[in-house]
Structure formats: C-alpha cells, structure tokens
Amino acid sequence: MHIRSKASRLAVGLIGGAVISTGIWAGGALAGAAPSAARAQSPGHDQPARPAPLWQTMRAHAVPARPDAAMTFEYLDGVYCTSRSNCWSVGLRATAHAFLAQARQWNGRTWVKRAVPSPGGTGTDELTEPSAVRCASASECWTVGFYGKTGGVALNLMLRWNGRKWTAMSVPQPAGTGKTAQNFLNDVTCVSARNCWAVGYFGKTNSSTLNEVLHWNGKKWTRMRVPEPGGTGKQAENKLNNVRCPTSSRCIAVGSYTSGSGKTFSQALIWGGKTWSSQHVPSPGSGTAKNASILYGLGCGSGNSCWAVGTFGPSNSDKTLNQVMHWNGRSWSRQFTAQPAGTGNAAQNDLAWVTCSSDRNCWTVGAYGNSGPGTSRNQALHWNGRRWAFVHTPNPAGTAMRDQNVLLSDRCPTSSDCWAVGGQVSSTGNVSHEILHWNGKKWSVWT
C-alpha cells in the first residue's frame, strides 16, 4: 500500500498469504510482492530505486493486489474539523473482494462511521481511495482521491457532503478514461462554499506526468492551466500533493518535479488571483546525485506564514530526512528540524502533513524508523513560533520488531484540541487505523 501519490516503505499487510511491502520490510523476495496497482501510481515511469517515505505506505496508489477476508485491512488518510464537535476522517477499508472508501465523523463525544459512496465498485480488484477531506462549513465538505481497478485505469474521485449525505460528483479527468489513463487527486481546500481548489497529477502509461489543478465555482469543477516546471517531455514528472489558500485571493500548491535528469526537486506554485505561476523553493540535497526532494504537506498560520513539509535524500538508497520550508509571504526558506531516526545511511525520517491554528501553533506528523526489518514510529513535531520541537506520541501497534505506526494527517480546531490519523501494522500483519488526540498537554490513543 502506499501513501497518497507516493511509493512507500512501510510494509502493510499479509494479503492472500503474501507480505506486501514497499520498503521497510523490503528485501529479497519481498520486494517483488508489490501489486500491479503500485505501478499505476506514476503514469509514465517505473517505481524509483528507493521507495518513497515510510508514511507513504498507507496512502497512495499501491494497495495489496487483493483483500483477504480473514484479515483486518483499513487506515485513515485525512482529517478535518469545522469545530471541536464536528470533524471528518476519511480513508480506505477492505472487504472480501474490493477496497472501499470509508468515512468517520466526530460528534464531540465519539467517532461514528458514516455511509460514503465507492464509485470504483465493490467487485473483485475494484478500488476507491479518498486521500483528503476539507470543509467550507459543517454542511459543505469535499473529499478527493482516486478510483478504478488495481493495476488499471485510475480516475479522479470527488465526493461531496451536503449536511445529510455523501454523494459522488462529476469532475474532469484530464488523462481521459481509457485503459492507460491515470488521474489522481491528492488534496482539496476551500476558501468558501463557492471557491475550492483540488490538486494532484495525471498522465498515461509511458507518457509524461503533469500537474493537475481543479477549481470549484459553486456550480462545477473546471481544470486550470498551470506551469509544469519539469517540462512536458516523455520523461517529465510533475506532481502536486497539497494546496492551501492563506488569503481569499492567494493560494499555494506544493509537490515535486523531475525532467529526467535523475534528480527530483521540490515545486511550489502560487495563485495570485488570475493565474498560477511557479515560485522558487529550495530543494535540500540537490547537489547530490540522484537526490529526491519532495514536499507532501502544506499548512498556513496566517496570510504571510505557511509551512511545507516533506522528505529528501538520495533516490538510490533508503535514507530519507525530514525537510521543512517556510513561506513569509514573499519567498521560501529552509528551516532545520529534528531527525528522530538520525542521519545515518539507514535512517528514515518522513513528514507527511502539517496543520496550523495560528502562526505560533503548528503540528507536522509522519513516521520515523530505519530501513530493513524493523519498526516505524509515529512522528510529531510542534512549532511554537520560535522553533520546531519533537513531541512524544504513543505507538498503538507497539515498538517491537516489524511493528509499524504511521501518521498521515492532522488537524487542530484549537491549540488544545488536535487530531492525528493514520494506520498501524502489527507483527501479525493486520492493518488498522489509528487515531491520536492532543489535549494541550499530551498525545493519547483514542479508542
């Protein structure tokens, strides 16, 4: 399984008797167990030699080839709150035949399962996976992702909550709907009920991968033309992972690009009210051959203060390091943070998401561990207006060999009320969701 638009390292389950792994458990025969769906996540290219970050195992387009009814298989990709008593979390769950969307709602007392469509269907090998959720109000929410058949066509997923139920919405499919089409939406954000943005990427098998930006005007979703910093040649890859609007007339999207040089660079696009344009953002490690610098998460605490998080490291090894970038309203600069797994050749430090309730209160989450058979632990860093600090979090799967804990998203209605969601893999191979809560003093497991 992998996370959001990325290949990953976390082993995720025993499906049909085979261990599915793209990284931390990878080695020898296990590396060949990845399903055909994994190859679909990058339209024109094979997977990189180094799997992408730990946390990506739980979120993108590389779920196991087939569910196993005898095992638990579910996780949560995204979370968003309109208030302390109203939050949504979305993700994926397996049945005996298919992978379906799931949604849970927080009502101030408990998390309740809610019915949600799975446009991909419920037949064998059919798949629907939400990646993120965002609300303009308690009665106006969107969730995005993709659906299709494992290893086949992938189509943009767009679901809408109207205060009573979730429904599937029509949305552009820029790569088309043919057998080789690959359309993926990774994130969505709303300025108002009539002004929302969704981002991702699209392409076709053995072709270029291009940025995807869609806009909602209150009536329909429309594709917007945007820069492609990696170009549009056959070897080009342009991917957007996250989008936020610090003001009503300014939005930012982040991700990565490569032009076939063997290096992957961070990218940032900015909406100025009329057009999208590229903005320079540092790519740590870019002086190293085959370096991969990727931004996955974006959060804004004010109109001129946004944070972008992700990973960097050589694409031909297992090593990855946290990266954090700050935007001051004009330009991007790198901010240095803890690397809880260290900086050795086997270190894997991965940040997946960031959220801010103010310019002095932000949380970024992900996972950390070491390559080879081992454990991965939840990672949470906190910004207090002066520095980023590592904060202890529980690890519900445990910390024994092969136990895996991965946080994929977080949201804070207030500085003393935050939620973080993701997935966990126990040594038995079962994959289940995890939900952590911050009460202003410590993180605890919500059960």
N, C-alpha and C positions, 0 to 999 in steps of 0.2 A: 504494500500500500504505500502511497507516498503523500506528500502533503501539497496541497494547493498546486501550483504549477510547477512542481519541482520533484526531482527524483530524490530518494531519501536513503537514510542509513538505518532506520530503526526496523528491526525485524517485527513483523506484525501478526503473524498467526500461523497456525497449522491448518491448512485447507486441503481436504482430500488426502491427508496423510503427508503432505509435503510442506516443509518450512518455507514460507515466503519471506525473502529478505532482500533488502537493497543496501545493506551496509553494515551496521554494527555487528550483525551476526554473519555478514557475508564472508565467504572464504571457501575455496574449493568448490565442491558441487553445489553448495547453497546458492552461490551467485547466479547459477543458471536456472534457479527455480522461479525467477520473476516472471509474471504472466505477460501475455501478449499485450494487455492493456498498458503496461508500462511503456511500451514502445510508441504508444499513441500520443503521449503527452508532449512530445516535441515533434511537430509535424514533418519537418524535413530531415531529421537527423537522428542518429543513434544516441543512446544514453552516453554521457561523458564517462571517462575512465574512472573518475572519482565520483561516488554517489554524492548527491547534494545533502544538505544538513539533516541531522538526526530527526528534528521535528517534522521534516517533510514527509516522513513515512506515513503519517496519519492524515495527510490531507490532499494529495493531489490525484493524479490520474493513473495510479498503479495499484489498484486493489487486487486481491488474490483472484486467480482465474475462475474460481467457483466457490460459492459458500459451502459450508459443512454444517448441516442441521444439528450435529452433535456438539457444536462449539459456539461459544459466545463471540460475536464479532460486531462491534459498534464503537463509534467515537464521535466526538463533538468538534466541529470545525470553527464555529464562530459564536460570539455572544454580543448582545447589545441591550442596553437598558434605556427606557424613556424616563424612569423614576426608580426610586428604591423598591417600589412594589410592582414593577412591570418590566420584565426582562425576557428576551428570547434567546434561545440557543439552538443551533441547527447542526446537522451532521449526517452521518450515514449509518445504516444498520443492515444486517444480512438476514435473509430468510433462507429457506432450503434451496432456493434456486437463483435469487436475484439480490442485488444491492439496492436498497431503497432509501429515500430521504427520510429524515426524522426531525421533529421539532419539539422543543420543550419550552414551557412558559413559566416564569416565576411570578407568583401572585402575592408576594410579600410574606408567605409562610412556607411554601414548598414548590418544587419544580413539578409541573404537570405535563404529561405527554399530550400533544395536540396532533390531530389529523393533518396531513400535508400531502399534496399530490406527488407522484413519482412518474413524470412523463416518459421516462425511459422504459416503463413497463415492469411487469412482475414475472416475466418468463425467464427461462434459462439464460444466464450470462447477461441479462439486462441490468442497467446501472443508472442510478440517479444520485448525484452527489452535490449537495449545497456546499459552498465554500465560505460564505459570509452572509451576515444579516445586518440590516440597518433600518432605522425607523425615522420618518419625519414627524410622527406623532404616535400615540398609542393605538390609533386606528388606521395608520398608514405605514406599512413596513414592506421591505423588499428582501428577498434572499436570492443570491445568484450562485451559479456553479456550472455544471455540465451534465448531460445525459446521453445515453446511447447504448451500444453493445461493447463489452470488453474486447479490445483489440480492433474495433471497427470505427464507424463514424462517430464523431463527438459533436454534440450540438449545445449551443448556449442554453442554460437554464435560467429562467426568470419567474419567480413566484411572488405573489402579492397578497398581503394581509389587509383586509378591509375593516377590521374590528370584529369580524364574526368568523371568517374562514380564510384559508389559503387557497389561491387559485393560480393555475399556470397562465402566463401572459405571453402574447406574441412578441417576438424580439428578432432583430436582424441576425442572420447567420452569414457573416461576410465571406466565409470559406465555402459557402454553399451547403448543400445537404447530401451530396453524393458520397460514394463509398470511401473516398480518400479525404473527405472534409474533416477538419479538426478545428472546432470552435470552443474556446474556454473563457469563462468569466471568473475572475478571482476575487473581485471586491466591488462594493457599491457604497455610495454615500449620498446623503440628501441635504440640500440647503433648505428646501421647503417641499411641500407636497407636489409642487409643480416644477421642481428643479432638482433632479437627481442625476448622478453620474455612475456608470459602471465601467470597469476596465478589465482587460485580460489580454488574450492574444489569439491569433488564428493563422491557418495555413493549410496546406495539403501535403500529403505524403510526398517526400522527395522534392520539396519546394521550400521557399523561404518562409520564415515565421515573422508575422507582422503585429505591431501593436494594435490593440482593439480598444476603442473608447466609444461608449454609447451614452446618449443624453435623453432624459425623460422631461417632457414639457408639460406634463399633466394630462396628455392625451395618448402619446405614443413614444416608443423608443426609436431613436434615429442614430445611425452611425456617423461619427465625426471624423474628419480627416486630421491626422496628427503626424508629426515628424517620425521618421524611422532612423534613429542615429546609427544603427548597424547597416543601413542600406536596405536594398530590396533584392539583392542578388541571391542566387540559389543557396549559398552558404550563410546567408544573413539570418540572425535570430534577434527579434525584438520582443520583449515580454514585459507587460505591466502587471504588477502584483497588488498594488494598493492605491487608493485615491482618497483625498480629504480636501475639504474646502475651508480654509481658515477664515474667509470672509464670503459674503454673498456673490462677489464678482471675481474671486480669485480661488483657483483650485490647483492642487498639485497631485501628480501621479508619479510613482516610483517603480522601478523594476531593474532590468538588465538588458544588455545587448552584446552581440558579437558580430563581427563582419567576416569571420572565417580565419582570423589571424591566430587562433589558438588561445586567445585571451577573452575573458568575459568582463565587461565593465558595468558599473552601476549607471543607471539612467534616471533622470528626473525631467518631467515635462510640467509646464505651468500654463494655466488658463488665465488669460488677462481680461476676459470679458467678451472677446471676439474670436480669438484664435488660440490654439495650443502651440507652444514653442519649446524647444529644448533649452535646458539650463544645465550649466556645468556642475557636476557633483564629483568630489574626489572618489577614486577607486583604490582603496588600500591594497598594497601588494602589486600594483600594476607594473612595477619594474621587474617582477619575477616572471619567468617564462611560464606560460600556461596558467596564469593566475585567473581565478574566478571571483569577481566581486559582485555581489547580488544584494539588492535591497528588497526586503519582503514586506515590512510593515511601516506604517506612517501614522503619526498622531500629532495633533496641533493643540497647544495650550492657549494660544491667543492668535490674533491676526498676523503677528510677525514673529511667531515662535512655533516651529514644527520640528519633530524628530523623525528620522528614518532609521530603521534598524535592519540588520541582515547578517551576512557572513562573507568572509573572504579567505582565500588560501589557494595553494596550487591544485589545479584540477587533476593532476596525475598522482595525487596522494590522498590519504584520508584526513589530513589535517585541515581543520577549519577554525576560524577565530571570529569572535563577535565583532561586528562593526556598528558604530552609532554615528549618525550625521545630524548636525543641527542647522536649521534654516532660520535666519534672523530677519526675514522679510526681503532680503536682497540677494544673499548668497549662502552657499553651503560650506560648512567646515566640519572637520572630523573631531569627534570627542572620544577620549580614551576611557575605557571601562575595564572592569574585572574580566578575567578569563578563568572561570572557576575550574575548568579541566586542565589548566596550564597551557603552555605554548609549545609543547614537545611535538614530535612527528605524529604521535597517535592521538593528540588532543582534538576533541570535537566540541566546540563551543558554538551554539546556534541560537540566534534570536529570530523569532517568527513574527512577533506582533508588538505594537506599542499603543498605549492609550494615555490621554492626558485630561485631567479635570480642570487644570489651570496651568500656567507656565511655571508653577513651582511644585506641581504634583503630577508625575508621570510614572507609569509602570510599563516595563517591557518584559515579555515572557518568552520561553523557549525550552531548551534542554541542553544538557552537557554530559559528557562521558568520554570514553576512549574507544578507539577502533579495536576490532577483534571481539571475540566473545566477551561480553562484559555487561555493564549496567548503564542505563542512562537515567539521569535525574532531572526533575523539574528545575528550571532556572527562572528566577525573577530578579530584576534589577529595578531600583527605585531612584527617581530624580527628585531632589528636594529644593531645586532652584539654584544649587551650587555644584552638586556632583552626583554621579551615579554610584549607588552602593548595592552590593549583593545582599539579598534578604533571604533568609531560610524559608523553604517551603516544604510541606510534607510530600512524601512519595508513596502514594497509596498502593502501588504494585510491589513495593519493597525495594530494597537496595542490594539484594543478593545477585549472584551471577545470572545474567540473562533477564533480569527484571528491567522493564522499560517504562519510563514515565516521561510524557511529552505534553507540554502546554502549547496550545495552538492559537489562543485568542484571549483577550481580557477586556474588561470594561468597568469603569467606576462611576456610578451615579453621583457619589460624593467622595471626599478624600478618606472617609472612614467606612466605605462600603464598596467593595470591589469583588468582581467575579472573574475567575480564570477557568477555562475549559480546555479539554484535550482528550488524550487517550492513554491507556496503560496496557502493557502486555506482561502478564505474569509468566513464571517459568513453565506453567502448564500449556502456554500457547494461546490462552484465551485473550481476546482483545475486547476491552470495555472502556466506557467513557470515564473521565474523571472531572469533578467539579470542585474547585477550591474557592474559599471565601476569605476576604480580608475585612477585619472588623475595626481597623485603625491601629491595631497593636500586633496582630499576628495572622498568618495564613492557617486555615484549617480545612480538613476534608469535609465536604458536605455529603451527608449520607441520608 
